[in-house]
Amino acid sequence: MKSLDESDVGILCYISRLPGFRGILKQRYSDFIVNEVDLEGKVVRLTSLVAPPELVDEKEVKVSDEPNKSYDAEIQSFRAVAGDSDADMLKTFIDKIGPGVEVNIEPIVLSPSSDKSHRTAVHNFFKERLKFLVTDTVDGPDTTSKCIRVRLNMGNTHGRDGSKKRKNRDDKPYDSRGSESWPESLGKFLRFHLHKENKDTQEALGVIGKMLGIQPRSFGFAGTKDKRSVSTQRVTVFKQRASRLAALNERLIGIKLGDFCHVNEGLVLGQLHGNRFTITLRGVVAESEDIIKESVNALTKQGFINYFGLQRFGSSSVPTHLIGATLLRGEWKAAVDLILDPREGEKEAIRRVREYYKETGDIEGTLRQLPRHLVAEKAIMQCLRKSPGNHLQALKAIPRTLRMMYVHSYQSYLWNHAASMRIEKYGVDQVVLGDLVYWKEQCAGKEIGTAYSEREDGSSNDTQNPDHLDEISETDMPEETISFVKAVTEEDLSAGTYNVDDVVLPLPGSRVIYPKNDIGEVYHDLAKKDSINLLESAHSIKEFSITSMTGGYRRVFQKLKDFEWEMLTYRDGNVPLAETDFDVIVKSRSAEQANLGNGKGRHEDAIDNEEQSVSFPGSLKDSSKDNEGGSDRTGFVQTEISDGSRSDNQETQTALKLSFTLPASCYATMAIRELLKTSTSVAFHKTLNT
């Protein structure tokens, strides 16, 4: 199979008929900056790395102990159970627990073990011999091992010597998600801003969780962000001190944590308004400057077709919607083979592992070689090792949000094709008879979202495959939204009640209606070619059946909000052309240390410290005058970026920097596609770099 192209998934049309121009998308990951927009409409930015002063509960007391109490006998006994290394670690830990030591002493993590009976013996040892300590189990360095974590028993009101050391604890049980004694006046969730470079959200949280010694489920976030980008988003973590997270900043690479505060509720998927993007297109070449201006102005006025972008369908030669189709048909073994078989374009090491399994069927040997990030493949193989030949069970072993992505991808595939057919047949200028729209009388006073996804209970929530994260984030669409949609009538057309921006199309499900014109048949005809009936299920497995899913709607056309842009010229392709949140912090620190502006920050060799934006935060100084009249908020500006060390023979190039906000579940890459009139595929833009 060849790499996926836009036409393969129904991305076929444009709104404007302008010729477009050349521009390289994501030449550097810092050319794609994403800032989450919270439910209040506030852009989430990293502004401080400093932890606020800690709040201490008045009920919290020090751990005291008999000064001469010795645990040598217990440690010797533990040495026989766990070995010298863990025994020495335990002795050092216990020696720290004495008069004047705070109860929030850091836990220790014992050596990894794949022997469950051994881990049980260790747990029992602490329960019987060292009751002032408590243990739980955390993930080991690989999928076959676990580690035992040891800490002070904060649920026990007695100290090492058995005397009562803590007051008014009400015998609160130890919480395995990782927390010390928690002040009642402090919110149980620490909220912070996660700033990451060239890492997806789950990868970054995995690194942080491992450093803190806590499980990934302790974190909550509103949406996933693109890996090849610089992004800032809100995250919550259960019962952790800001000082602990702030201390990680010195050790983290490509990740920064800040803007800490405590809240009573953790974040869940969908709790965001959208995302703010700052995208820099490099190597811009057009027939004339006027073409760029006209294209940007057209994008401002008309918006773009709200396609599901290529990222929705995966980055490999085996698109996720094809796997989804096999699931809908009930072809369990075929679906497993599509996930496990060798693929074109993957890294050589991964290709060898896939080929090894296909040739030998050796599950154990394959699991030893399989990279950890191949979550679906690993889950399937671990299940097949226990239940050979049970392909359905193996598919169900894939994490739910990941396995449901396949079916959602097929729904997106149908939606894209229907949107293209709607535009090809009826154009982009008017609503036509039978179009679906949000019913204005029903929707009066209500904000209707555009996102769609499914959970088992029929409500909306989803996340992308961690291997194929995009700049989108799913948001909740209330189930009652289903009833807010109607087909346009002759009366509606005569009254001019609706316009083309109101048009929506369904994502197939049991509770949606289809357009009352030719577009309704597009869904059924296309599904029929894949041997899928959208009205009848081929099997009884509900989660892989469209007829068991509620369905939803998505606007066909999407406008950019708060859209601003500027042209830049540069000579060194390695020089950043937009400031990230962390750059702003570094620049501010440098200015303070050099008496307000005489020092240089990390990127000030590229951007003069005195230059400030005239259009939006983080942009560069306008070196030209405003457009005539001064009323166009998309004012065309041109700024040259100097690296201060370039050679004169470097060719001057042009870049276009765009800043805009989109609702959750909209793809910024589709807006860029409308502007350039070229493919957004990674393969295509790689060719522009050569």
C-alpha positions as CSV (number, residue, x, y, z in Angstrom):
1,M,0.0,0.0,0.0
2,K,1.1,3.5,-0.7
3,S,1.1,6.3,1.9
4,L,-2.3,7.9,2.5
5,D,-3.3,10.8,0.2
6,E,-6.0,13.3,0.9
7,S,-8.2,12.0,-2.0
8,D,-8.2,8.5,-0.4
9,V,-10.2,9.8,2.5
10,G,-12.6,12.2,0.6
11,I,-10.6,15.4,1.0
12,L,-11.2,16.8,-2.5
13,C,-12.6,20.3,-2.7
14,Y,-11.7,23.9,-1.9
15,I,-13.9,26.9,-1.3
16,S,-12.1,29.6,-3.3
17,R,-10.8,29.3,-6.8
18,L,-7.6,31.2,-6.2
19,P,-4.4,29.5,-7.5
20,G,-2.7,29.1,-4.1
21,F,1.0,29.1,-3.6
22,R,4.0,27.2,-2.2
23,G,4.7,27.0,1.5
24,I,6.3,24.4,3.8
25,L,4.2,23.3,6.8
26,K,6.0,22.2,9.9
27,Q,9.5,22.5,8.6
28,R,10.4,22.9,12.2
29,Y,8.2,21.8,15.1
30,S,8.4,25.4,16.5
31,D,6.7,26.5,13.3
32,F,3.5,25.0,14.7
33,I,2.5,26.6,18.1
34,V,-0.7,25.5,19.8
35,N,-2.2,27.1,22.9
36,E,-5.3,25.6,24.4
37,V,-8.3,27.8,24.9
38,D,-10.3,27.0,28.1
39,L,-14.0,26.9,28.6
40,E,-14.0,30.6,29.6
41,G,-12.4,31.5,26.3
42,K,-9.0,32.3,27.9
43,V,-5.8,31.3,26.0
44,V,-3.7,29.0,28.2
45,R,-0.1,30.2,28.3
46,L,2.9,29.3,30.3
47,T,3.9,32.4,32.3
48,S,5.7,31.2,35.4
49,L,7.7,28.1,36.4
50,V,7.7,29.0,40.1
51,A,5.7,27.0,42.6
52,P,3.4,29.1,44.9
53,P,4.0,29.1,48.6
54,E,2.9,25.7,50.1
55,L,-0.2,25.6,52.3
56,V,0.3,23.5,55.4
57,D,-2.6,22.0,57.2
58,E,-2.6,22.9,60.9
59,K,-3.4,19.3,61.8
60,E,-0.2,18.1,60.1
61,V,2.6,17.2,62.6
62,K,6.1,15.9,62.5
63,V,6.9,12.2,62.7
64,S,8.7,11.5,66.0
65,D,10.1,8.2,67.2
66,E,12.1,6.6,70.0
67,P,15.6,8.0,69.5
68,N,17.2,4.7,70.2
69,K,14.8,2.4,68.4
70,S,16.6,0.0,66.0
71,Y,15.2,-1.9,63.1
72,D,18.3,-3.9,62.3
73,A,16.5,-7.2,62.9
74,E,13.7,-6.3,60.5
75,I,16.1,-5.1,57.8
76,Q,18.1,-8.3,58.1
77,S,14.9,-10.3,57.7
78,F,14.0,-8.2,54.7
79,R,17.4,-8.8,53.2
80,A,16.5,-12.5,53.0
81,V,13.2,-11.7,51.3
82,A,14.3,-9.0,48.8
83,G,18.1,-9.1,48.5
84,D,20.9,-6.8,49.5
85,S,20.1,-3.8,47.2
86,D,16.5,-3.4,48.3
87,A,17.5,-4.0,52.0
88,D,20.1,-1.3,51.8
89,M,17.6,1.1,50.2
90,L,15.1,0.4,53.0
91,K,17.7,1.0,55.7
92,T,18.6,4.4,54.3
93,F,14.8,5.2,54.0
94,I,14.1,4.2,57.6
95,D,17.1,6.1,58.9
96,K,15.6,9.3,57.4
97,I,12.5,8.9,59.5
98,G,13.2,10.3,62.9
99,P,12.5,13.3,65.2
100,G,11.9,16.5,63.2
101,V,11.4,14.8,59.9
102,E,8.4,15.9,57.8
103,V,5.8,13.3,57.1
104,N,6.0,14.0,53.3
105,I,9.3,12.2,53.0
106,E,9.8,10.9,49.4
107,P,8.8,7.3,48.8
108,I,11.3,4.7,47.6
109,V,10.7,2.3,44.7
110,L,12.2,-1.3,45.0
111,S,13.7,-3.3,42.3
112,P,11.4,-4.5,39.4
113,S,10.1,-8.0,39.6
114,S,7.9,-10.1,37.3
115,D,7.3,-12.7,40.0
116,K,3.9,-12.0,41.6
117,S,4.5,-14.4,44.5
118,H,7.7,-12.5,45.4
119,R,5.9,-9.2,45.3
120,T,3.1,-10.6,47.5
121,A,5.8,-11.8,50.0
122,V,7.3,-8.3,50.1
123,H,3.8,-6.7,50.7
124,N,3.1,-9.1,53.5
125,F,6.5,-8.4,55.1
126,F,5.6,-4.7,55.5
127,K,2.1,-5.5,56.8
128,E,3.5,-7.8,59.5
129,R,6.9,-6.3,60.5
130,L,6.9,-2.6,59.5
131,K,3.3,-1.4,60.0
132,F,4.4,2.3,60.0
133,L,5.2,1.8,56.3
134,V,2.8,1.0,53.5
135,T,3.3,-0.4,50.0
136,D,1.6,-0.4,46.6
137,T,2.5,-1.5,43.1
138,V,3.6,0.7,40.2
139,D,4.6,-0.1,36.6
140,G,8.1,-1.4,36.0
141,P,10.5,-0.5,33.3
142,D,8.9,-2.9,30.9
143,T,5.4,-4.5,30.4
144,T,6.3,-7.8,32.2
145,S,7.5,-6.3,35.5
146,K,6.2,-4.3,38.4
147,C,7.8,-2.4,41.2
148,I,6.8,-2.0,44.8
149,R,6.7,1.5,46.2
150,V,7.3,2.1,49.9
151,R,6.2,5.2,51.9
152,L,5.0,6.3,55.3
153,N,1.6,5.0,56.2
154,M,-0.4,8.2,56.2
155,G,-3.6,6.3,57.0
156,N,-2.1,4.9,60.2
157,T,-2.3,7.1,63.2
158,H,0.7,5.4,64.8
159,G,4.4,6.1,64.3
160,R,7.3,3.7,64.1
161,D,7.2,3.0,67.8
162,G,3.4,2.3,67.9
163,S,2.6,5.5,69.7
164,K,0.0,7.9,68.3
165,K,1.8,10.6,66.3
166,R,-0.9,12.2,64.2
167,K,-4.1,13.9,65.3
168,N,-7.6,14.0,63.9
169,R,-6.7,11.8,60.9
170,D,-10.0,9.9,61.2
171,D,-8.1,6.8,60.0
172,K,-8.2,7.9,56.4
173,P,-7.1,5.0,54.2
174,Y,-3.9,5.1,52.2
175,D,-4.6,6.3,48.6
176,S,-2.8,4.2,46.0
177,R,-2.8,7.1,43.5
178,G,0.0,8.7,45.4
179,S,-0.5,11.4,48.0
180,E,0.8,12.5,51.3
181,S,-1.4,13.8,54.2
182,W,-3.6,16.3,52.5
183,P,-4.8,19.6,54.0
184,E,-8.5,19.8,54.1
185,S,-8.4,23.5,52.9
186,L,-6.4,22.6,49.8
187,G,-8.1,21.4,46.5
188,K,-7.3,17.7,45.9
189,F,-6.1,18.4,42.3
190,L,-3.1,20.4,41.3
191,R,-3.7,22.2,38.0
192,F,-0.7,23.2,36.0
193,H,0.2,24.3,32.5
194,L,2.1,21.8,30.4
195,H,4.4,23.3,27.8
196,K,6.0,20.7,25.5
197,E,8.1,20.6,22.4
198,N,8.0,17.8,19.8
199,K,6.1,15.4,22.2
200,D,2.5,14.3,22.3
201,T,0.5,14.8,25.4
202,Q,0.4,11.2,26.6
203,E,4.2,10.8,26.0
204,A,4.9,13.9,28.1
205,L,2.7,12.9,30.9
206,G,4.2,9.4,30.9
207,V,7.6,11.0,31.5
208,I,6.3,13.2,34.3
209,G,4.4,10.4,35.9
210,K,7.5,8.1,35.9
211,M,9.6,10.8,37.6
212,L,6.9,11.4,40.2
213,G,6.3,7.7,40.7
214,I,2.6,7.9,39.9
215,Q,0.3,6.2,37.5
216,P,-0.8,7.8,34.2
217,R,-4.5,7.7,35.4
218,S,-3.6,10.3,38.0
219,F,-3.5,13.0,35.3
220,G,-6.4,14.7,33.6
221,F,-6.4,16.8,30.5
222,A,-9.0,18.4,28.2
223,G,-7.6,17.4,24.8
224,T,-4.6,15.9,23.0
225,K,-2.1,18.1,21.1
226,D,-0.1,17.5,18.0
227,K,3.3,15.9,18.6
228,R,5.3,17.9,16.0
229,S,4.5,21.3,17.6
230,V,5.2,23.5,20.6
231,S,2.0,23.4,22.7
232,T,0.7,24.6,26.0
233,Q,-2.3,23.1,27.7
234,R,-3.9,22.6,31.1
235,V,-3.4,19.4,33.1
236,T,-4.5,18.3,36.5
237,V,-2.9,15.7,38.8
238,F,-4.4,14.1,42.0
239,K,-2.9,15.2,45.3
240,Q,0.5,16.4,44.3
241,R,2.5,19.4,45.6
242,A,3.4,22.2,43.2
243,S,6.9,22.2,44.6
244,R,7.5,18.6,43.5
245,L,6.4,19.3,39.9
246,A,8.3,22.6,39.7
247,A,11.5,20.8,40.8
248,L,11.2,18.6,37.8
249,N,11.8,21.5,35.4
250,E,15.6,21.3,35.7
251,R,15.5,17.6,34.7
252,L,12.9,17.6,32.0
253,I,13.9,17.9,28.3
254,G,11.5,19.5,26.0
255,I,8.9,19.9,28.7
256,K,8.2,22.7,31.2
257,L,5.6,22.9,34.0
258,G,4.2,26.0,35.6
259,D,1.3,28.2,36.6
260,F,0.3,26.0,39.4
261,C,-2.9,26.2,41.5
262,H,-5.1,23.7,43.4
263,V,-8.6,23.0,42.3
264,N,-11.4,20.7,43.6
265,E,-12.1,18.8,40.3
266,G,-9.8,17.2,37.8
267,L,-9.9,17.8,34.1
268,V,-11.6,15.4,31.7
269,L,-11.6,15.1,27.9
270,G,-13.7,17.8,26.2
271,Q,-13.3,20.6,28.8
272,L,-12.0,23.2,26.4
273,H,-13.3,25.8,24.0
274,G,-10.7,25.2,21.3
275,N,-7.1,26.0,20.4
276,R,-5.2,29.1,19.4
277,F,-2.7,28.4,16.6
278,T,0.5,30.3,15.5
279,I,1.6,28.6,12.3
280,T,4.6,29.7,10.2
281,L,4.8,28.6,6.6
282,R,8.4,28.7,5.4
283,G,9.8,28.9,1.9
284,V,6.8,30.8,0.6
285,V,6.8,31.3,-3.2
286,A,3.9,32.8,-5.2
287,E,3.4,34.3,-8.6
288,S,3.0,37.7,-6.9
289,E,2.5,39.2,-3.5
290,D,-1.1,40.0,-4.4
291,I,-1.9,36.3,-4.7
292,I,-0.9,35.8,-1.1
293,K,-2.9,38.8,0.0
294,E,-6.0,37.6,-1.9
295,S,-5.7,34.1,-0.6
296,V,-5.4,35.2,3.0
297,N,-8.3,37.6,2.7
298,A,-10.5,34.8,1.1
299,L,-9.6,32.5,4.0
300,T,-10.6,35.2,6.4
301,K,-14.0,35.8,4.7
302,Q,-15.0,32.4,3.6
303,G,-13.2,30.0,6.0
304,F,-12.4,26.5,5.0
305,I,-14.1,23.1,4.5
306,N,-14.3,21.4,7.9
307,Y,-12.8,18.1,6.8
308,F,-11.3,15.6,9.1
309,G,-7.6,15.9,8.4
310,L,-5.2,13.2,7.4
311,Q,-4.2,12.7,11.0
312,R,-7.6,11.3,11.8
313,F,-6.8,8.3,9.5
314,G,-3.3,7.6,10.8
315,S,0.2,8.2,9.3
316,S,0.9,4.7,8.0
317,S,0.1,2.9,4.8
318,V,-2.7,1.1,6.7
319,P,-5.3,3.8,7.3
320,T,-7.4,3.5,10.4
321,H,-10.6,3.7,8.5
322,L,-9.8,0.5,6.7
323,I,-9.4,-1.3,10.0
324,G,-12.6,0.3,11.1
325,A,-14.4,-1.2,8.1
326,T,-13.2,-4.7,8.9
327,L,-14.5,-4.2,12.5
328,L,-17.9,-3.1,11.3
329,R,-18.0,-6.2,9.1
330,G,-17.1,-8.4,12.0
331,E,-13.9,-9.7,10.4
332,W,-11.8,-10.0,13.6
333,K,-8.8,-11.9,12.2
334,A,-8.5,-9.5,9.2
335,A,-8.6,-6.5,11.6
336,V,-5.8,-8.1,13.7
337,D,-3.7,-8.8,10.6
338,L,-4.1,-5.2,9.4
339,I,-2.8,-3.9,12.8
340,L,0.1,-6.3,13.0
341,D,1.3,-6.9,9.4
342,P,4.3,-5.1,7.9
343,R,3.6,-1.6,6.6
344,E,5.2,0.5,3.9
345,G,7.1,3.6,5.1
346,E,7.7,2.5,8.7
347,K,11.1,2.7,10.4
348,E,13.4,-0.2,9.5
349,A,13.5,-1.6,13.1
350,I,9.7,-1.7,13.3
351,R,9.4,-3.3,9.9
352,R,11.8,-6.1,10.9
353,V,9.8,-6.8,14.0
354,R,6.5,-7.0,12.0
355,E,8.1,-9.2,9.4
356,Y,9.6,-11.5,12.1
357,Y,6.2,-12.1,13.6
358,K,4.5,-12.7,10.3
359,E,7.2,-15.2,9.3
360,T,7.5,-17.0,12.7
361,G,4.4,-16.4,14.7
362,D,6.7,-16.1,17.7
363,I,4.7,-13.9,20.1
364,E,7.2,-14.0,23.0
365,G,10.1,-13.0,20.7
366,T,8.1,-10.3,19.0
367,L,7.0,-8.8,22.4
368,R,10.6,-8.5,23.5
369,Q,11.4,-6.5,20.3
370,L,8.2,-4.5,20.0
371,P,8.6,-0.7,20.8
372,R,6.5,0.4,23.8
373,H,4.7,3.1,21.7
374,L,3.0,0.4,19.6
375,V,0.2,0.2,22.1
376,A,-2.4,-1.7,20.0
377,E,0.1,-4.2,18.7
378,K,1.4,-5.0,22.2
379,A,-2.1,-5.3,23.7
380,I,-3.1,-7.7,20.9
381,M,-0.1,-9.9,21.2
382,Q,-0.3,-10.1,25.0
383,C,-3.9,-11.3,24.7
384,L,-3.1,-13.8,21.9
385,R,-0.3,-15.2,24.1
386,K,-3.0,-16.1,26.7
387,S,-5.8,-16.9,24.3
388,P,-4.4,-18.1,21.0
389,G,-6.8,-17.6,18.1
390,N,-9.2,-15.4,20.0
391,H,-9.0,-12.4,17.7
392,L,-12.1,-10.6,19.0
393,Q,-10.8,-10.8,22.6
394,A,-7.4,-9.5,21.4
395,L,-9.1,-6.5,19.7
396,K,-10.9,-5.8,23.0
397,A,-7.6,-5.8,24.8
398,I,-6.6,-2.6,23.0
399,P,-7.3,0.4,25.3
400,R,-10.9,1.6,24.6
401,T,-10.1,5.1,23.4
402,L,-7.7,3.6,20.9
403,R,-9.8,0.7,19.6
404,M,-12.9,3.0,19.1
405,M,-10.7,5.3,17.0
406,Y,-10.9,2.8,14.2
407,V,-14.7,2.9,13.9
408,H,-14.8,6.7,14.4
409,S,-12.2,7.0,11.6
410,Y,-14.6,5.1,9.2
411,Q,-17.4,7.5,10.2
412,S,-15.0,10.4,9.4
413,Y,-14.2,8.8,6.1
414,L,-17.9,8.8,5.1
415,W,-18.4,12.4,6.3
416,N,-15.5,13.7,4.2
417,H,-16.8,12.1,1.1
418,A,-20.3,13.4,1.7
419,A,-18.9,16.9,2.3
420,S,-17.0,16.8,-1.0
421,M,-20.1,15.5,-2.9
422,R,-22.2,18.3,-1.3
423,I,-19.8,21.0,-2.5
424,E,-19.3,19.5,-5.9
425,K,-23.0,19.2,-6.5
426,Y,-24.4,22.3,-4.8
427,G,-21.5,24.7,-4.4
428,V,-20.3,26.8,-1.5
429,D,-22.6,29.8,-1.7
430,Q,-26.1,28.8,-0.8
431,V,-28.2,26.4,1.3
432,V,-30.3,24.1,-0.8
433,L,-33.5,22.1,-0.3
434,G,-32.9,19.0,1.8
435,D,-29.7,20.3,3.5
436,L,-29.4,19.6,7.2
437,V,-29.1,22.6,9.5
438,Y,-29.3,23.3,13.2
439,W,-32.9,24.2,13.9
440,K,-32.7,27.9,14.9
441,E,-36.0,27.8,16.8
442,Q,-34.8,24.8,18.9
443,C,-31.3,26.1,19.3
444,A,-32.2,29.6,20.4
445,G,-30.0,30.6,23.3
446,K,-28.0,27.4,23.1
447,E,-24.4,27.1,22.0
448,I,-24.1,24.2,19.5
449,G,-20.8,22.4,19.3
450,T,-19.3,20.9,16.2
451,A,-17.4,18.0,17.7
452,Y,-18.4,14.4,17.6
453,S,-17.3,11.1,19.1
454,E,-18.9,8.2,21.0
455,R,-18.5,6.5,24.3
456,E,-20.1,3.2,25.2
457,D,-23.0,5.0,27.0
458,G,-23.8,7.0,23.9
459,S,-22.4,10.4,25.2
460,S,-19.6,12.1,23.5
461,N,-15.9,11.7,24.3
462,D,-12.9,10.4,22.4
463,T,-9.2,10.7,22.0
464,Q,-6.9,9.9,19.1
465,N,-4.5,7.1,18.8
466,P,-1.4,8.3,20.7
467,D,0.7,7.4,17.6
468,H,-1.3,9.7,15.4
469,L,-2.2,12.7,17.5
470,D,-3.1,15.9,15.8
471,E,-3.7,19.5,16.8
472,I,-7.4,18.8,17.3
473,S,-9.1,18.0,20.6
474,E,-12.4,16.3,21.0
475,T,-15.1,18.2,22.8
476,D,-18.5,17.1,24.2
477,M,-21.6,17.4,22.1
478,P,-24.7,16.9,24.3
479,E,-26.9,14.0,23.3
480,E,-29.9,16.4,22.9
481,T,-28.1,18.1,20.1
482,I,-29.3,15.2,17.9
483,S,-32.8,16.7,18.0
484,F,-31.6,20.2,17.1
485,V,-31.2,19.3,13.4
486,K,-33.7,19.6,10.6
487,A,-33.9,19.3,6.8
488,V,-34.3,22.7,5.0
489,T,-37.8,23.1,3.5
490,E,-39.2,25.3,0.7
491,E,-40.6,27.6,3.3
492,D,-37.1,28.0,4.8
493,L,-35.6,28.8,1.4
494,S,-38.3,31.4,0.7
495,A,-37.9,33.1,4.1
496,G,-34.1,33.0,3.8
497,T,-33.9,31.6,7.3
498,Y,-30.6,29.7,6.8
499,N,-27.4,30.3,4.9
500,V,-24.6,28.0,3.8
501,D,-22.7,28.4,7.1
502,D,-25.6,26.7,8.9
503,V,-25.2,23.4,6.9
504,V,-24.2,20.3,8.8
505,L,-23.7,16.7,7.8
506,P,-24.1,13.6,9.9
507,L,-21.6,11.1,11.2
508,P,-23.5,7.8,10.9
509,G,-25.3,6.4,13.9
510,S,-28.6,5.1,15.1
511,R,-30.1,8.5,16.0
512,V,-29.0,10.8,13.1
513,I,-31.0,11.8,10.1
514,Y,-29.5,12.1,6.6
515,P,-29.9,15.0,4.1
516,K,-33.2,14.9,2.2
517,N,-31.4,15.3,-1.1
518,D,-28.9,13.3,-3.1
519,I,-26.2,13.7,-0.5
520,G,-28.1,11.3,1.8
521,E,-27.5,8.4,-0.6
522,V,-23.8,9.1,-0.7
523,Y,-23.3,7.6,2.8
524,H,-25.2,4.4,2.0
525,D,-23.7,3.9,-1.5
526,L,-20.1,4.4,-0.2
527,A,-20.7,2.1,2.8
528,K,-22.2,-0.5,0.5
529,K,-19.0,-0.6,-1.6
530,D,-17.3,-1.7,1.7
531,S,-20.0,-4.3,2.3
532,I,-21.4,-2.3,5.2
533,N,-25.0,-1.6,5.9
534,L,-25.5,1.6,8.0
535,L,-29.0,0.5,9.1
536,E,-28.2,-3.1,10.0
537,S,-25.4,-4.6,12.0
538,A,-23.4,-7.5,10.7
539,H,-22.7,-8.8,14.2
540,S,-23.7,-8.5,17.9
541,I,-20.6,-6.7,19.2
542,K,-22.0,-3.3,20.0
543,E,-18.9,-1.3,20.3
544,F,-18.0,-2.2,16.7
545,S,-21.4,-1.5,15.3
546,I,-22.6,1.8,13.8
547,T,-26.2,0.9,14.6
548,S,-25.3,0.8,18.3
549,M,-23.7,4.3,18.2
550,T,-25.7,7.5,18.6
551,G,-24.0,9.4,15.8
552,G,-23.6,13.2,15.5
553,Y,-23.3,16.2,13.3
554,R,-20.5,18.4,12.1
555,R,-20.6,21.8,10.3
556,V,-19.4,21.7,6.7
557,F,-17.8,25.1,6.7
558,Q,-15.7,26.6,9.5
559,K,-14.5,30.2,10.0
560,L,-11.3,31.3,11.7
561,K,-11.7,33.4,14.8
562,D,-9.4,36.3,15.7
563,F,-7.4,35.8,12.5
564,E,-4.1,37.8,12.1
565,W,-1.2,37.3,9.8
566,E,2.1,38.8,8.7
567,M,4.8,38.2,6.1
568,L,8.5,37.7,7.2
569,T,11.7,37.4,5.4
570,Y,14.6,35.4,6.7
571,R,17.9,33.8,5.5
572,D,18.7,31.1,8.1
573,G,16.2,28.2,8.1
574,N,17.2,27.3,11.6
575,V,16.2,30.6,13.1
576,P,12.8,30.5,15.0
577,L,10.3,32.9,13.5
578,A,7.8,32.9,16.3
579,E,8.2,33.1,20.1
580,T,7.0,30.3,22.3
581,D,5.7,30.8,25.8
582,F,9.0,29.5,27.2
583,D,10.9,32.0,24.9
584,V,8.9,34.8,26.5
585,I,9.9,33.6,30.0
586,V,13.5,33.3,29.1
587,K,13.5,36.8,27.5
588,S,11.9,38.3,30.6
589,R,14.5,36.6,32.9
590,S,17.3,37.8,30.7
591,A,15.9,41.4,30.7
592,E,15.6,41.4,34.5
593,Q,19.2,40.1,35.0
594,A,20.6,42.7,32.6
595,N,18.7,45.7,34.0
596,L,15.6,45.6,31.8
597,G,16.7,44.9,28.3
598,N,20.6,44.8,28.1
599,G,20.9,41.0,28.1
600,K,20.1,38.4,25.5
601,G,17.6,35.5,25.9
602,R,17.7,32.1,24.2
603,H,16.4,33.3,20.8
604,E,17.4,36.9,21.0
605,D,20.1,36.2,18.4
606,A,17.1,35.9,16.1
607,I,14.7,38.5,17.6
608,D,15.8,41.9,18.9
609,N,14.8,42.3,22.5
610,E,13.2,45.7,21.8
611,E,10.8,44.5,19.1
612,Q,7.2,44.0,20.1
613,S,4.2,42.7,18.3
614,V,1.6,45.1,16.8
615,S,-0.8,42.4,15.9
616,F,-0.8,39.5,18.4
617,P,1.3,38.4,21.4
618,G,4.5,36.6,20.4
619,S,4.8,38.1,16.9
620,L,7.4,40.4,15.7
621,K,7.5,44.2,15.2
622,D,5.7,45.6,12.2
623,S,8.3,47.3,10.1
624,S,5.8,48.7,7.6
625,K,2.8,50.9,7.9
626,D,-0.7,49.7,8.2
627,N,-2.8,49.0,5.2
628,E,-4.5,52.1,3.7
629,G,-7.5,52.9,5.8
630,G,-6.2,51.0,8.8
631,S,-9.4,49.0,9.3
632,D,-8.4,45.6,8.1
633,R,-7.4,43.5,11.1
634,T,-5.4,41.1,8.9
635,G,-3.0,43.9,8.1
636,F,-0.2,42.9,5.7
637,V,3.2,43.5,7.4
638,Q,6.7,42.5,6.4
639,T,9.5,41.9,8.9
640,E,13.0,40.7,8.3
641,I,14.4,38.3,10.9
642,S,18.2,38.4,11.3
643,D,20.3,35.7,13.0
644,G,23.1,38.1,13.6
645,S,25.7,35.6,12.2
646,R,24.5,34.8,8.7
647,S,26.7,34.9,5.7
648,D,25.9,37.3,2.9
649,N,25.5,34.6,0.3
650,Q,22.5,33.0,2.1
651,E,19.4,33.4,0.0
652,T,16.6,35.6,1.4
653,Q,13.3,33.6,1.8
654,T,9.8,34.5,2.7
655,A,7.6,33.1,5.4
656,L,3.9,33.6,6.2
657,K,2.9,33.6,9.9
658,L,-0.7,33.1,10.8
659,S,-2.5,33.3,14.1
660,F,-6.1,32.1,14.7
661,T,-8.5,30.3,17.0
662,L,-10.6,27.3,16.1
663,P,-13.2,25.3,18.1
664,A,-12.2,21.9,19.4
665,S,-12.2,19.1,16.8
666,C,-11.4,21.4,13.9
667,Y,-8.1,20.7,12.0
668,A,-5.8,23.7,11.5
669,T,-4.1,21.8,8.7
670,M,-7.4,22.0,6.7
671,A,-7.3,25.8,7.0
672,I,-3.7,25.7,5.7
673,R,-4.8,23.5,2.8
674,E,-7.4,26.0,1.7
675,L,-4.8,28.7,1.7
676,L,-2.0,26.8,-0.2
677,K,-4.2,24.6,-2.4
678,T,-1.7,21.8,-1.8
679,S,-1.8,18.6,0.1
680,T,-1.1,18.6,3.9
681,S,0.5,15.1,3.8
682,V,3.8,14.8,5.6
683,A,5.2,13.1,2.5
684,F,4.4,16.1,0.3
685,H,5.9,18.7,2.6
686,K,9.0,16.6,3.0
687,T,9.5,16.9,-0.7
688,L,9.4,20.7,-0.4
689,N,12.3,20.6,2.1
690,T,14.7,19.0,-0.4
